[in-house]
Amino acid sequence: MTAGLLAVACTTHSEPEVPASVALTPGSIDTLIGAGDTVRLSAAALTSGGKTVRGVSFTWTSNNPGVAVVDANGLVTAVSNGTATITAQSDGGLLGHATFKSATLSATLQTSLNYAVSSNIGNHPMALTWNGSFYYGIWDGTSPGQIKRFDVNGILLDSTSVNLDPRDLEYSTADGKFYVKIYGQDWYRVDVSTGAATLVFPGMFANSQSSPAMSADGLTVYEHESGTIRVLSAVTGQMLRQMTGFATGVYPSTEGLAADGSHLFTWDGSIVYMYDLQGRLITQFTVPSGNFGFSLSYAKGLLWTSTDVSSGTGTWYGYRLVRQ
């Protein structure tokens, strides 16, 4: 007798994937970016078990378009400082949220450098720089100018005369040399120990009174005059490009400028304006001390301002920039 085997096929029917929530990535953005900069968000519909459901479309909105707007594809564009909630709504009505914060800064006094002033003739504090071991400041008003060296604790160590009427002093990390911009258009290399000066680029600058700034890599120099910034090559002395629309105050704040590795700073004598290197405003904040617009500097990770006094004790104020 032959036994027959009966095969029975069983079909399993899976339940349809039902969205239970919407998740945005990243879930929060807290950064320093300029107006006009963009950040991409993505949305995903998830089942109750956390599995992604495909084929779901989303509608994007911002609850604060004065701070950030978002397009139909989740591209967020910064408009100004502040906080906005970005929402993605699925075609089934589920909502997902992300917080966008264009951070602000405050200036917290970190350290100070004091110096004696017997007369403000030749004693205007123009700029401060750092070479990795010491602070060097430069004072002007007439020729010769004075270069003063301070240790890391702010103790004045010595002073050197330089036969120039300076408006700026910069230390270049590219070649380990110091450079001075004078009252006029010329750029000098200076030995800070002896005061010996060598003309590097005659006529490099457009404005006689400007107090420029150097990039962190030592390859670029920025010159500010009344809201316009010229971007110059420190290698050739030639102008690379020009940007306009920077906030500033009255003279001498019209000339002052500071730069770190990623930002430019202008000052109206009270409020500091922080821009990215494309000239887009990121944020603004107040520095409580300092009154001399030329003096705005960036050295050893601190933003510096100074007072201009006719006699007695002058002070450089070094501020740590703290995110709020």
Secondary structure, DSSP 8 states (H G I E B T S, - for coil): --------------------EEEEESSEEEE---TT-EEE-EEEEE-TTS-EETT--EEEEES-TTTEEE-TTSEEEE-SSEEEEEEEEETTS-EEEEEEEE--EEEEEEEEEEEEES-STT-EEEEEEE-SS-EEEEEESSSSEEEEEE-TT--EEEEEEESS-EEEEEE-TTTS-EEEEESSS-EEEE-TTT--EEEEETT--S-SS---EE-TTSSEEEEEETTEEEEEETTT--EEEEE------STTTTT--EE-SSEEEEE-SSEEEEEETTS-EEEEEE-SS---GGG-EEETTEEEEE---SSEEEEEEEEEEEE-
